[in-house]
Amino acid sequence: MAREAVKARERKRQRLVAKYADKRAALKAAGDYKGLDALPKNASPVRLHNRCKLTGRPKGYMRKFGINRVTFREMASAGLIPGVTKASW
């Protein structure tokens, strides 16, 4: 489980990216690289990292579900994810 501070930092980055998205697109279209440099570093979408919504784990993230593979397996086995069943043949 990720520390709360790490999860909070990631949420803060997401807010900054959303806040500066329009301004960033306008500066990029105009070719104003000095203006882009003046924006906060964390306003860049490249600095975002996908994390599990429940545990905050950064690795093994499944984009379709928004959770990591370990949590996905536990929830699928418990029947908490609709339409997902364990394969058997």
Secondary structure, 3 states (H helix, E strand, C coil): CCCHHHHHHHHHHHHHHHHHHHHHHHHHHHCCHHHHHHCCHHHCHHHCCCCCCCCCCCCCEECCCCEEHHHHHHHHHCCCCCCCCCCCC
